[in-house]
Amino acid sequence: NFPELRDALNTKWNVNILEPREGIGGHCLPKDTKMFLQSSKSVRSKIIIAATEVDKDYRIYRQTRAQTDTGHLI
């Protein structure tokens, strides 16, 4: 049971395992990734580009899954 394991590990002072969310979360990471890509056009980072594509696809998957599970458009 991952949630129980995560909660137990998070009782340690130096551990902070976050809950999985619907993609790159928070307000900083998505904009920082886009800003990094814009400012580094001469150095195209394949891993950053791939990460943003995976994030975009995962958000679409999660939305589709939520719609399927609930029967409602979200």
PDB file of N, H, CA, C and O in Angstrom:
ATOM      1  N   ASN A   1       0.846  -1.172   0.000  1.00  0.00           N
ATOM      2  CA  ASN A   1       0.000   0.000   0.000  1.00  0.00           C
ATOM      3  C   ASN A   1       0.895   1.238   0.000  1.00  0.00           C
ATOM      4  O   ASN A   1       1.436   1.626   1.036  1.00  0.00           O
ATOM      5  N   PHE A   2       1.041   1.846  -1.159  1.00  0.00           N
ATOM      6  H   PHE A   2       0.601   1.531  -2.000  1.00  0.00           H
ATOM      7  CA  PHE A   2       1.963   2.974  -1.291  1.00  0.00           C
ATOM      8  C   PHE A   2       1.599   4.172  -0.418  1.00  0.00           C
ATOM      9  O   PHE A   2       2.494   4.756   0.193  1.00  0.00           O
ATOM     10  N   PRO A   3       0.324   4.568  -0.328  1.00  0.00           N
ATOM     11  CA  PRO A   3       0.013   5.718   0.531  1.00  0.00           C
ATOM     12  C   PRO A   3       0.437   5.504   1.987  1.00  0.00           C
ATOM     13  O   PRO A   3       0.937   6.432   2.623  1.00  0.00           O
ATOM     14  N   GLU A   4       0.246   4.308   2.515  1.00  0.00           N
ATOM     15  H   GLU A   4      -0.160   3.555   1.998  1.00  0.00           H
ATOM     16  CA  GLU A   4       0.674   4.027   3.893  1.00  0.00           C
ATOM     17  C   GLU A   4       2.190   4.076   4.019  1.00  0.00           C
ATOM     18  O   GLU A   4       2.718   4.626   4.985  1.00  0.00           O
ATOM     19  N   LEU A   5       2.892   3.503   3.044  1.00  0.00           N
ATOM     20  H   LEU A   5       2.463   3.056   2.259  1.00  0.00           H
ATOM     21  CA  LEU A   5       4.349   3.529   3.053  1.00  0.00           C
ATOM     22  C   LEU A   5       4.856   4.963   2.975  1.00  0.00           C
ATOM     23  O   LEU A   5       5.754   5.346   3.725  1.00  0.00           O
ATOM     24  N   ARG A   6       4.283   5.763   2.068  1.00  0.00           N
ATOM     25  H   ARG A   6       3.554   5.452   1.459  1.00  0.00           H
ATOM     26  CA  ARG A   6       4.685   7.167   1.930  1.00  0.00           C
ATOM     27  C   ARG A   6       4.457   7.924   3.236  1.00  0.00           C
ATOM     28  O   ARG A   6       5.324   8.683   3.671  1.00  0.00           O
ATOM     29  N   ASP A   7       3.303   7.724   3.861  1.00  0.00           N
ATOM     30  H   ASP A   7       2.600   7.107   3.507  1.00  0.00           H
ATOM     31  CA  ASP A   7       3.010   8.411   5.119  1.00  0.00           C
ATOM     32  C   ASP A   7       3.999   8.015   6.209  1.00  0.00           C
ATOM     33  O   ASP A   7       4.442   8.862   6.985  1.00  0.00           O
ATOM     34  N   ALA A   8       4.345   6.734   6.269  1.00  0.00           N
ATOM     35  H   ALA A   8       3.985   6.046   5.639  1.00  0.00           H
ATOM     36  CA  ALA A   8       5.311   6.277   7.273  1.00  0.00           C
ATOM     37  C   ALA A   8       6.688   6.879   7.022  1.00  0.00           C
ATOM     38  O   ALA A   8       7.345   7.342   7.955  1.00  0.00           O
ATOM     39  N   LEU A   9       7.127   6.874   5.769  1.00  0.00           N
ATOM     40  H   LEU A   9       6.594   6.497   5.012  1.00  0.00           H
ATOM     41  CA  LEU A   9       8.437   7.452   5.447  1.00  0.00           C
ATOM     42  C   LEU A   9       8.472   8.952   5.703  1.00  0.00           C
ATOM     43  O   LEU A   9       9.504   9.488   6.107  1.00  0.00           O
ATOM     44  N   ASN A  10       7.372   9.623   5.477  1.00  0.00           N
ATOM     45  H   ASN A  10       6.533   9.188   5.148  1.00  0.00           H
ATOM     46  CA  ASN A  10       7.324  11.072   5.666  1.00  0.00           C
ATOM     47  C   ASN A  10       7.370  11.485   7.133  1.00  0.00           C
ATOM     48  O   ASN A  10       7.431  12.679   7.426  1.00  0.00           O
ATOM     49  N   THR A  11       7.344  10.543   8.050  1.00  0.00           N
ATOM     50  H   THR A  11       7.295   9.573   7.812  1.00  0.00           H
ATOM     51  CA  THR A  11       7.504  10.906   9.462  1.00  0.00           C
ATOM     52  C   THR A  11       8.959  11.232   9.780  1.00  0.00           C
ATOM     53  O   THR A  11       9.246  11.830  10.817  1.00  0.00           O
ATOM     54  N   LYS A  12       9.879  10.846   8.898  1.00  0.00           N
ATOM     55  H   LYS A  12       9.646  10.360   8.056  1.00  0.00           H
ATOM     56  CA  LYS A  12      11.300  11.177   9.078  1.00  0.00           C
ATOM     57  C   LYS A  12      11.507  12.650   8.768  1.00  0.00           C
ATOM     58  O   LYS A  12      10.860  13.191   7.871  1.00  0.00           O
ATOM     59  N   TRP A  13      12.387  13.296   9.486  1.00  0.00           N
ATOM     60  H   TRP A  13      12.913  12.857  10.215  1.00  0.00           H
ATOM     61  CA  TRP A  13      12.623  14.737   9.307  1.00  0.00           C
ATOM     62  C   TRP A  13      13.191  15.081   7.931  1.00  0.00           C
ATOM     63  O   TRP A  13      12.987  16.192   7.440  1.00  0.00           O
ATOM     64  N   ASN A  14      13.894  14.150   7.312  1.00  0.00           N
ATOM     65  H   ASN A  14      14.060  13.248   7.711  1.00  0.00           H
ATOM     66  CA  ASN A  14      14.579  14.456   6.054  1.00  0.00           C
ATOM     67  C   ASN A  14      13.912  13.828   4.827  1.00  0.00           C
ATOM     68  O   ASN A  14      14.524  13.749   3.762  1.00  0.00           O
ATOM     69  N   VAL A  15      12.678  13.386   4.971  1.00  0.00           N
ATOM     70  H   VAL A  15      12.181  13.450   5.836  1.00  0.00           H
ATOM     71  CA  VAL A  15      11.975  12.743   3.862  1.00  0.00           C
ATOM     72  C   VAL A  15      10.692  13.527   3.587  1.00  0.00           C
ATOM     73  O   VAL A  15       9.979  13.914   4.513  1.00  0.00           O
ATOM     74  N   ASN A  16      10.413  13.753   2.317  1.00  0.00           N
ATOM     75  H   ASN A  16      10.993  13.438   1.566  1.00  0.00           H
ATOM     76  CA  ASN A  16       9.161  14.398   1.931  1.00  0.00           C
ATOM     77  C   ASN A  16       8.736  13.849   0.570  1.00  0.00           C
ATOM     78  O   ASN A  16       8.941  14.486  -0.463  1.00  0.00           O
ATOM     79  N   ILE A  17       8.145  12.665   0.589  1.00  0.00           N
ATOM     80  H   ILE A  17       7.979  12.147   1.429  1.00  0.00           H
ATOM     81  CA  ILE A  17       7.664  12.044  -0.644  1.00  0.00           C
ATOM     82  C   ILE A  17       6.292  12.634  -0.943  1.00  0.00           C
ATOM     83  O   ILE A  17       5.361  12.494  -0.149  1.00  0.00           O
ATOM     84  N   LEU A  18       6.173  13.284  -2.075  1.00  0.00           N
ATOM     85  H   LEU A  18       6.928  13.397  -2.720  1.00  0.00           H
ATOM     86  CA  LEU A  18       4.935  13.956  -2.433  1.00  0.00           C
ATOM     87  C   LEU A  18       3.920  12.985  -3.011  1.00  0.00           C
ATOM     88  O   LEU A  18       4.271  11.894  -3.460  1.00  0.00           O
ATOM     89  N   GLU A  19       2.663  13.391  -2.995  1.00  0.00           N
ATOM     90  H   GLU A  19       2.378  14.278  -2.631  1.00  0.00           H
ATOM     91  CA  GLU A  19       1.618  12.592  -3.610  1.00  0.00           C
ATOM     92  C   GLU A  19       1.687  12.761  -5.119  1.00  0.00           C
ATOM     93  O   GLU A  19       1.935  13.866  -5.602  1.00  0.00           O
ATOM     94  N   PRO A  20       1.472  11.686  -5.873  1.00  0.00           N
ATOM     95  CA  PRO A  20       1.456  11.821  -7.328  1.00  0.00           C
ATOM     96  C   PRO A  20       0.285  12.700  -7.758  1.00  0.00           C
ATOM     97  O   PRO A  20      -0.814  12.611  -7.210  1.00  0.00           O
ATOM     98  N   ARG A  21       0.541  13.536  -8.732  1.00  0.00           N
ATOM     99  H   ARG A  21       1.433  13.608  -9.176  1.00  0.00           H
ATOM    100  CA  ARG A  21      -0.493  14.452  -9.243  1.00  0.00           C
ATOM    101  C   ARG A  21      -0.662  14.269 -10.738  1.00  0.00           C
ATOM    102  O   ARG A  21      -0.186  13.291 -11.313  1.00  0.00           O
ATOM    103  N   GLU A  22      -1.343  15.215 -11.361  1.00  0.00           N
ATOM    104  H   GLU A  22      -1.730  16.010 -10.894  1.00  0.00           H
ATOM    105  CA  GLU A  22      -1.698  15.088 -12.771  1.00  0.00           C
ATOM    106  C   GLU A  22      -0.656  15.587 -13.743  1.00  0.00           C
ATOM    107  O   GLU A  22      -1.001  15.928 -14.874  1.00  0.00           O
ATOM    108  N   GLY A  23       0.584  15.645 -13.360  1.00  0.00           N
ATOM    109  H   GLY A  23       0.864  15.368 -12.441  1.00  0.00           H
ATOM    110  CA  GLY A  23       1.647  16.091 -14.263  1.00  0.00           C
ATOM    111  C   GLY A  23       2.653  16.927 -13.506  1.00  0.00           C
ATOM    112  O   GLY A  23       2.736  16.847 -12.281  1.00  0.00           O
ATOM    113  N   ILE A  24       3.419  17.731 -14.228  1.00  0.00           N
ATOM    114  H   ILE A  24       3.351  17.796 -15.224  1.00  0.00           H
ATOM    115  CA  ILE A  24       4.354  18.620 -13.551  1.00  0.00           C
ATOM    116  C   ILE A  24       3.519  19.585 -12.743  1.00  0.00           C
ATOM    117  O   ILE A  24       2.759  20.375 -13.303  1.00  0.00           O
ATOM    118  N   GLY A  25       3.653  19.529 -11.428  1.00  0.00           N
ATOM    119  H   GLY A  25       4.271  18.888 -10.973  1.00  0.00           H
ATOM    120  CA  GLY A  25       2.740  20.278 -10.574  1.00  0.00           C
ATOM    121  C   GLY A  25       3.267  21.595 -10.061  1.00  0.00           C
ATOM    122  O   GLY A  25       4.381  22.014 -10.378  1.00  0.00           O
ATOM    123  N   GLY A  26       2.443  22.234  -9.263  1.00  0.00           N
ATOM    124  H   GLY A  26       1.538  21.894  -9.006  1.00  0.00           H
ATOM    125  CA  GLY A  26       2.811  23.514  -8.682  1.00  0.00           C
ATOM    126  C   GLY A  26       2.740  24.639  -9.697  1.00  0.00           C
ATOM    127  O   GLY A  26       2.365  24.431 -10.851  1.00  0.00           O
ATOM    128  N   HIS A  27       3.104  25.827  -9.256  1.00  0.00           N
ATOM    129  H   HIS A  27       3.408  25.996  -8.318  1.00  0.00           H
ATOM    130  CA  HIS A  27       3.049  26.970 -10.165  1.00  0.00           C
ATOM    131  C   HIS A  27       4.403  27.276 -10.779  1.00  0.00           C
ATOM    132  O   HIS A  27       4.470  28.025 -11.753  1.00  0.00           O
ATOM    133  N   CYS A  28       5.480  26.725 -10.247  1.00  0.00           N
ATOM    134  H   CYS A  28       5.426  26.116  -9.455  1.00  0.00           H
ATOM    135  CA  CYS A  28       6.823  27.057 -10.737  1.00  0.00           C
ATOM    136  C   CYS A  28       7.286  26.151 -11.874  1.00  0.00           C
ATOM    137  O   CYS A  28       7.736  26.643 -12.909  1.00  0.00           O
ATOM    138  N   LEU A  29       7.184  24.853 -11.698  1.00  0.00           N
ATOM    139  H   LEU A  29       6.819  24.453 -10.857  1.00  0.00           H
ATOM    140  CA  LEU A  29       7.794  23.935 -12.657  1.00  0.00           C
ATOM    141  C   LEU A  29       7.312  24.086 -14.097  1.00  0.00           C
ATOM    142  O   LEU A  29       8.151  24.134 -14.997  1.00  0.00           O
ATOM    143  N   PRO A  30       5.998  24.165 -14.369  1.00  0.00           N
ATOM    144  CA  PRO A  30       5.602  24.301 -15.775  1.00  0.00           C
ATOM    145  C   PRO A  30       6.129  25.582 -16.412  1.00  0.00           C
ATOM    146  O   PRO A  30       6.630  25.551 -17.536  1.00  0.00           O
ATOM    147  N   LYS A  31       6.023  26.701 -15.712  1.00  0.00           N
ATOM    148  H   LYS A  31       5.616  26.726 -14.799  1.00  0.00           H
ATOM    149  CA  LYS A  31       6.487  27.955 -16.318  1.00  0.00           C
ATOM    150  C   LYS A  31       8.000  27.992 -16.388  1.00  0.00           C
ATOM    151  O   LYS A  31       8.552  28.528 -17.349  1.00  0.00           O
ATOM    152  N   ASP A  32       8.692  27.437 -15.394  1.00  0.00           N
ATOM    153  H   ASP A  32       8.244  27.002 -14.614  1.00  0.00           H
ATOM    154  CA  ASP A  32      10.156  27.435 -15.426  1.00  0.00           C
ATOM    155  C   ASP A  32      10.680  26.567 -16.565  1.00  0.00           C
ATOM    156  O   ASP A  32      11.668  26.921 -17.209  1.00  0.00           O
ATOM    157  N   THR A  33      10.032  25.445 -16.815  1.00  0.00           N
ATOM    158  H   THR A  33       9.230  25.158 -16.292  1.00  0.00           H
ATOM    159  CA  THR A  33      10.441  24.568 -17.912  1.00  0.00           C
ATOM    160  C   THR A  33      10.256  25.274 -19.247  1.00  0.00           C
ATOM    161  O   THR A  33      11.131  25.219 -20.111  1.00  0.00           O
ATOM    162  N   LYS A  34       9.117  25.938 -19.414  1.00  0.00           N
ATOM    163  H   LYS A  34       8.406  25.983 -18.712  1.00  0.00           H
ATOM    164  CA  LYS A  34       8.861  26.670 -20.661  1.00  0.00           C
ATOM    165  C   LYS A  34       9.845  27.824 -20.818  1.00  0.00           C
ATOM    166  O   LYS A  34      10.339  28.077 -21.916  1.00  0.00           O
ATOM    167  N   MET A  35      10.133  28.528 -19.711  1.00  0.00           N
ATOM    168  H   MET A  35       9.732  28.323 -18.818  1.00  0.00           H
ATOM    169  CA  MET A  35      11.087  29.632 -19.763  1.00  0.00           C
ATOM    170  C   MET A  35      12.477  29.109 -20.140  1.00  0.00           C
ATOM    171  O   MET A  35      13.177  29.721 -20.945  1.00  0.00           O
ATOM    172  N   PHE A  36      12.867  27.987 -19.559  1.00  0.00           N
ATOM    173  H   PHE A  36      12.298  27.489 -18.905  1.00  0.00           H
ATOM    174  CA  PHE A  36      14.166  27.387 -19.873  1.00  0.00           C
ATOM    175  C   PHE A  36      14.258  27.047 -21.356  1.00  0.00           C
ATOM    176  O   PHE A  36      15.267  27.333 -22.000  1.00  0.00           O
ATOM    177  N   LEU A  37      13.216  26.443 -21.894  1.00  0.00           N
ATOM    178  H   LEU A  37      12.395  26.211 -21.371  1.00  0.00           H
ATOM    179  CA  LEU A  37      13.211  26.088 -23.316  1.00  0.00           C
ATOM    180  C   LEU A  37      13.301  27.328 -24.198  1.00  0.00           C
ATOM    181  O   LEU A  37      14.004  27.325 -25.208  1.00  0.00           O
ATOM    182  N   GLN A  38      12.592  28.387 -23.820  1.00  0.00           N
ATOM    183  H   GLN A  38      12.020  28.390 -23.000  1.00  0.00           H
ATOM    184  CA  GLN A  38      12.627  29.623 -24.607  1.00  0.00           C
ATOM    185  C   GLN A  38      13.998  30.285 -24.558  1.00  0.00           C
ATOM    186  O   GLN A  38      14.475  30.802 -25.569  1.00  0.00           O
ATOM    187  N   SER A  39      14.634  30.273 -23.387  1.00  0.00           N
ATOM    188  H   SER A  39      14.246  29.854 -22.566  1.00  0.00           H
ATOM    189  CA  SER A  39      15.912  30.977 -23.230  1.00  0.00           C
ATOM    190  C   SER A  39      17.099  30.167 -23.736  1.00  0.00           C
ATOM    191  O   SER A  39      18.202  30.701 -23.853  1.00  0.00           O
ATOM    192  N   SER A  40      16.894  28.909 -24.033  1.00  0.00           N
ATOM    193  H   SER A  40      15.998  28.476 -23.939  1.00  0.00           H
ATOM    194  CA  SER A  40      18.017  28.068 -24.460  1.00  0.00           C
ATOM    195  C   SER A  40      17.778  27.480 -25.849  1.00  0.00           C
ATOM    196  O   SER A  40      18.071  26.310 -26.096  1.00  0.00           O
ATOM    197  N   LYS A  41      17.252  28.287 -26.735  1.00  0.00           N
ATOM    198  H   LYS A  41      17.013  29.237 -26.534  1.00  0.00           H
ATOM    199  CA  LYS A  41      16.949  27.785 -28.085  1.00  0.00           C
ATOM    200  C   LYS A  41      18.188  27.273 -28.803  1.00  0.00           C
ATOM    201  O   LYS A  41      18.095  26.376 -29.641  1.00  0.00           O
ATOM    202  N   SER A  42      19.354  27.840 -28.478  1.00  0.00           N
ATOM    203  H   SER A  42      19.430  28.569 -27.798  1.00  0.00           H
ATOM    204  CA  SER A  42      20.581  27.384 -29.139  1.00  0.00           C
ATOM    205  C   SER A  42      21.050  26.039 -28.582  1.00  0.00           C
ATOM    206  O   SER A  42      21.806  25.321 -29.236  1.00  0.00           O
ATOM    207  N   VAL A  43      20.599  25.704 -27.372  1.00  0.00           N
ATOM    208  H   VAL A  43      19.985  26.288 -26.841  1.00  0.00           H
ATOM    209  CA  VAL A  43      20.972  24.420 -26.761  1.00  0.00           C
ATOM    210  C   VAL A  43      19.676  23.650 -26.538  1.00  0.00           C
ATOM    211  O   VAL A  43      19.063  23.748 -25.475  1.00  0.00           O
ATOM    212  N   ARG A  44      19.271  22.898 -27.527  1.00  0.00           N
ATOM    213  H   ARG A  44      19.769  22.818 -28.390  1.00  0.00           H
ATOM    214  CA  ARG A  44      18.014  22.161 -27.434  1.00  0.00           C
ATOM    215  C   ARG A  44      18.209  20.910 -26.585  1.00  0.00           C
ATOM    216  O   ARG A  44      18.887  19.966 -26.991  1.00  0.00           O
ATOM    217  N   SER A  45      17.618  20.921 -25.432  1.00  0.00           N
ATOM    218  H   SER A  45      17.067  21.688 -25.102  1.00  0.00           H
ATOM    219  CA  SER A  45      17.721  19.793 -24.514  1.00  0.00           C
ATOM    220  C   SER A  45      16.641  18.766 -24.854  1.00  0.00           C
ATOM    221  O   SER A  45      15.453  19.005 -24.637  1.00  0.00           O
ATOM    222  N   LYS A  46      17.060  17.641 -25.379  1.00  0.00           N
ATOM    223  H   LYS A  46      18.025  17.447 -25.555  1.00  0.00           H
ATOM    224  CA  LYS A  46      16.097  16.607 -25.767  1.00  0.00           C
ATOM    225  C   LYS A  46      15.311  16.101 -24.563  1.00  0.00           C
ATOM    226  O   LYS A  46      14.131  15.773 -24.685  1.00  0.00           O
ATOM    227  N   ILE A  47      15.956  16.036 -23.410  1.00  0.00           N
ATOM    228  H   ILE A  47      16.914  16.303 -23.311  1.00  0.00           H
ATOM    229  CA  ILE A  47      15.259  15.497 -22.239  1.00  0.00           C
ATOM    230  C   ILE A  47      14.190  16.461 -21.736  1.00  0.00           C
ATOM    231  O   ILE A  47      13.127  16.022 -21.299  1.00  0.00           O
ATOM    232  N   ILE A  48      14.453  17.775 -21.790  1.00  0.00           N
ATOM    233  H   ILE A  48      15.317  18.132 -22.146  1.00  0.00           H
ATOM    234  CA  ILE A  48      13.446  18.749 -21.367  1.00  0.00           C
ATOM    235  C   ILE A  48      12.271  18.747 -22.342  1.00  0.00           C
ATOM    236  O   ILE A  48      11.113  18.792 -21.928  1.00  0.00           O
ATOM    237  N   ILE A  49      12.574  18.697 -23.619  1.00  0.00           N
ATOM    238  H   ILE A  49      13.515  18.661 -23.955  1.00  0.00           H
ATOM    239  CA  ILE A  49      11.513  18.642 -24.627  1.00  0.00           C
ATOM    240  C   ILE A  49      10.676  17.377 -24.430  1.00  0.00           C
ATOM    241  O   ILE A  49       9.447  17.430 -24.468  1.00  0.00           O
ATOM    242  N   ALA A  50      11.338  16.250 -24.222  1.00  0.00           N
ATOM    243  H   ALA A  50      12.337  16.207 -24.192  1.00  0.00           H
ATOM    244  CA  ALA A  50      10.625  14.984 -24.006  1.00  0.00           C
ATOM    245  C   ALA A  50       9.784  15.046 -22.734  1.00  0.00           C
ATOM    246  O   ALA A  50       8.656  14.554 -22.713  1.00  0.00           O
ATOM    247  N   ALA A  51      10.323  15.644 -21.678  1.00  0.00           N
ATOM    248  H   ALA A  51      11.240  16.043 -21.695  1.00  0.00           H
ATOM    249  CA  ALA A  51       9.593  15.746 -20.411  1.00  0.00           C
ATOM    250  C   ALA A  51       8.327  16.580 -20.568  1.00  0.00           C
ATOM    251  O   ALA A  51       7.282  16.229 -20.021  1.00  0.00           O
ATOM    252  N   THR A  52       8.413  17.679 -21.307  1.00  0.00           N
ATOM    253  H   THR A  52       9.262  17.964 -21.751  1.00  0.00           H
ATOM    254  CA  THR A  52       7.219  18.505 -21.503  1.00  0.00           C
ATOM    255  C   THR A  52       6.186  17.776 -22.360  1.00  0.00           C
ATOM    256  O   THR A  52       4.985  17.932 -22.144  1.00  0.00           O
ATOM    257  N   GLU A  53       6.639  16.987 -23.324  1.00  0.00           N
ATOM    258  H   GLU A  53       7.615  16.860 -23.500  1.00  0.00           H
ATOM    259  CA  GLU A  53       5.711  16.193 -24.139  1.00  0.00           C
ATOM    260  C   GLU A  53       5.026  15.119 -23.292  1.00  0.00           C
ATOM    261  O   GLU A  53       3.817  14.916 -23.397  1.00  0.00           O
ATOM    262  N   VAL A  54       5.799  14.439 -22.460  1.00  0.00           N
ATOM    263  H   VAL A  54       6.782  14.604 -22.374  1.00  0.00           H
ATOM    264  CA  VAL A  54       5.224  13.415 -21.581  1.00  0.00           C
ATOM    265  C   VAL A  54       4.219  14.056 -20.638  1.00  0.00           C
ATOM    266  O   VAL A  54       3.141  13.505 -20.414  1.00  0.00           O
ATOM    267  N   ASP A  55       4.562  15.215 -20.083  1.00  0.00           N
ATOM    268  H   ASP A  55       5.438  15.662 -20.265  1.00  0.00           H
ATOM    269  CA  ASP A  55       3.658  15.916 -19.175  1.00  0.00           C
ATOM    270  C   ASP A  55       2.358  16.278 -19.885  1.00  0.00           C
ATOM    271  O   ASP A  55       1.273  16.075 -19.340  1.00  0.00           O
ATOM    272  N   LYS A  56       2.465  16.811 -21.091  1.00  0.00           N
ATOM    273  H   LYS A  56       3.346  16.977 -21.533  1.00  0.00           H
ATOM    274  CA  LYS A  56       1.277  17.190 -21.863  1.00  0.00           C
ATOM    275  C   LYS A  56       0.403  15.957 -22.123  1.00  0.00           C
ATOM    276  O   LYS A  56      -0.811  15.995 -21.927  1.00  0.00           O
ATOM    277  N   ASP A  57       1.034  14.868 -22.567  1.00  0.00           N
ATOM    278  H   ASP A  57       2.021  14.837 -22.727  1.00  0.00           H
ATOM    279  CA  ASP A  57       0.294  13.635 -22.846  1.00  0.00           C
ATOM    280  C   ASP A  57      -0.336  13.063 -21.583  1.00  0.00           C
ATOM    281  O   ASP A  57      -1.455  12.552 -21.629  1.00  0.00           O
ATOM    282  N   TYR A  58       0.372  13.144 -20.449  1.00  0.00           N
ATOM    283  H   TYR A  58       1.281  13.559 -20.412  1.00  0.00           H
ATOM    284  CA  TYR A  58      -0.148  12.604 -19.193  1.00  0.00           C
ATOM    285  C   TYR A  58      -1.353  13.410 -18.719  1.00  0.00           C
ATOM    286  O   TYR A  58      -2.318  12.841 -18.207  1.00  0.00           O
ATOM    287  N   ARG A  59      -1.303  14.728 -18.887  1.00  0.00           N
ATOM    288  H   ARG A  59      -0.519  15.190 -19.303  1.00  0.00           H
ATOM    289  CA  ARG A  59      -2.451  15.557 -18.504  1.00  0.00           C
ATOM    290  C   ARG A  59      -3.683  15.180 -19.334  1.00  0.00           C
ATOM    291  O   ARG A  59      -4.791  15.106 -18.804  1.00  0.00           O
ATOM    292  N   ILE A  60      -3.489  14.945 -20.620  1.00  0.00           N
ATOM    293  H   ILE A  60      -2.589  15.005 -21.051  1.00  0.00           H
ATOM    294  CA  ILE A  60      -4.597  14.527 -21.488  1.00  0.00           C
ATOM    295  C   ILE A  60      -5.120  13.164 -21.040  1.00  0.00           C
ATOM    296  O   ILE A  60      -6.332  12.961 -20.961  1.00  0.00           O
ATOM    297  N   TYR A  61      -4.216  12.233 -20.747  1.00  0.00           N
ATOM    298  H   TYR A  61      -3.232  12.398 -20.811  1.00  0.00           H
ATOM    299  CA  TYR A  61      -4.606  10.904 -20.272  1.00  0.00           C
ATOM    300  C   TYR A  61      -5.421  11.009 -18.988  1.00  0.00           C
ATOM    301  O   TYR A  61      -6.468  10.374 -18.861  1.00  0.00           O
ATOM    302  N   ARG A  62      -4.937  11.820 -18.021  1.00  0.00           N
ATOM    303  H   ARG A  62      -4.087  12.336 -18.123  1.00  0.00           H
ATOM    304  CA  ARG A  62      -5.634  11.942 -16.737  1.00  0.00           C
ATOM    305  C   ARG A  62      -7.025  12.534 -16.925  1.00  0.00           C
ATOM    306  O   ARG A  62      -7.981  12.091 -16.290  1.00  0.00           O
ATOM    307  N   GLN A  63      -7.140  13.527 -17.792  1.00  0.00           N
ATOM    308  H   GLN A  63      -6.363  13.887 -18.308  1.00  0.00           H
ATOM    309  CA  GLN A  63      -8.443  14.133 -18.025  1.00  0.00           C
ATOM    310  C   GLN A  63      -9.391  13.123 -18.671  1.00  0.00           C
ATOM    311  O   GLN A  63     -10.549  13.009 -18.272  1.00  0.00           O
ATOM    312  N   THR A  64      -8.899  12.397 -19.661  1.00  0.00           N
ATOM    313  H   THR A  64      -7.958  12.489 -19.986  1.00  0.00           H
ATOM    314  CA  THR A  64      -9.706  11.375 -20.321  1.00  0.00           C
ATOM    315  C   THR A  64     -10.116  10.295 -19.331  1.00  0.00           C
ATOM    316  O   THR A  64     -11.262   9.845 -19.335  1.00  0.00           O
ATOM    317  N   ARG A  65      -9.188   9.883 -18.491  1.00  0.00           N
ATOM    318  H   ARG A  65      -8.257  10.248 -18.488  1.00  0.00           H
ATOM    319  CA  ARG A  65      -9.474   8.848 -17.484  1.00  0.00           C
ATOM    320  C   ARG A  65     -10.523   9.332 -16.491  1.00  0.00           C
ATOM    321  O   ARG A  65     -11.430   8.583 -16.128  1.00  0.00           O
ATOM    322  N   ALA A  66     -10.401  10.581 -16.053  1.00  0.00           N
ATOM    323  H   ALA A  66      -9.664  11.189 -16.348  1.00  0.00           H
ATOM    324  CA  ALA A  66     -11.377  11.131 -15.112  1.00  0.00           C
ATOM    325  C   ALA A  66     -12.760  11.194 -15.750  1.00  0.00           C
ATOM    326  O   ALA A  66     -13.764  10.906 -15.099  1.00  0.00           O
ATOM    327  N   GLN A  67     -12.807  11.569 -17.016  1.00  0.00           N
ATOM    328  H   GLN A  67     -11.991  11.803 -17.545  1.00  0.00           H
ATOM    329  CA  GLN A  67     -14.089  11.620 -17.723  1.00  0.00           C
ATOM    330  C   GLN A  67     -14.690  10.231 -17.854  1.00  0.00           C
ATOM    331  O   GLN A  67     -15.895  10.052 -17.680  1.00  0.00           O
ATOM    332  N   THR A  68     -13.855   9.254 -18.160  1.00  0.00           N
ATOM    333  H   THR A  68     -12.876   9.400 -18.301  1.00  0.00           H
ATOM    334  CA  THR A  68     -14.321   7.875 -18.297  1.00  0.00           C
ATOM    335  C   THR A  68     -14.813   7.337 -16.958  1.00  0.00           C
ATOM    336  O   THR A  68     -15.865   6.703 -16.887  1.00  0.00           O
ATOM    337  N   ASP A  69     -14.045   7.593 -15.892  1.00  0.00           N
ATOM    338  H   ASP A  69     -13.190   8.108 -15.949  1.00  0.00           H
ATOM    339  CA  ASP A  69     -14.396   7.078 -14.565  1.00  0.00           C
ATOM    340  C   ASP A  69     -15.669   7.711 -14.012  1.00  0.00           C
ATOM    341  O   ASP A  69     -16.468   7.034 -13.365  1.00  0.00           O
ATOM    342  N   THR A  70     -15.862   9.003 -14.264  1.00  0.00           N
ATOM    343  H   THR A  70     -15.214   9.553 -14.790  1.00  0.00           H
ATOM    344  CA  THR A  70     -17.011   9.701 -13.688  1.00  0.00           C
ATOM    345  C   THR A  70     -18.184   9.815 -14.648  1.00  0.00           C
ATOM    346  O   THR A  70     -19.321  10.028 -14.228  1.00  0.00           O
ATOM    347  N   GLY A  71     -17.903   9.673 -15.949  1.00  0.00           N
ATOM    348  H   GLY A  71     -16.979   9.500 -16.291  1.00  0.00           H
ATOM    349  CA  GLY A  71     -18.954   9.848 -16.938  1.00  0.00           C
ATOM    350  C   GLY A  71     -19.283  11.304 -17.202  1.00  0.00           C
ATOM    351  O   GLY A  71     -20.283  11.613 -17.850  1.00  0.00           O
ATOM    352  N   HIS A  72     -18.433  12.208 -16.698  1.00  0.00           N
ATOM    353  H   HIS A  72     -17.621  11.957 -16.172  1.00  0.00           H
ATOM    354  CA  HIS A  72     -18.672  13.646 -16.856  1.00  0.00           C
ATOM    355  C   HIS A  72     -17.491  14.306 -17.540  1.00  0.00           C
ATOM    356  O   HIS A  72     -16.343  13.892 -17.383  1.00  0.00           O
ATOM    357  N   LEU A  73     -17.801  15.339 -18.301  1.00  0.00           N
ATOM    358  H   LEU A  73     -18.734  15.675 -18.429  1.00  0.00           H
ATOM    359  CA  LEU A  73     -16.763  16.168 -18.903  1.00  0.00           C
ATOM    360  C   LEU A  73     -16.186  17.057 -17.815  1.00  0.00           C
ATOM    361  O   LEU A  73     -16.920  17.764 -17.124  1.00  0.00           O
ATOM    362  N   ILE A  74     -14.877  17.018 -17.667  1.00  0.00           N
ATOM    363  H   ILE A  74     -14.281  16.444 -18.228  1.00  0.00           H
ATOM    364  CA  ILE A  74     -14.227  17.800 -16.601  1.00  0.00           C
ATOM    365  C   ILE A  74     -13.549  18.995 -17.208  1.00  0.00           C
ATOM    366  O   ILE A  74     -12.940  19.789 -16.491  1.00  0.00           O
TER     367      ILE A  74
END
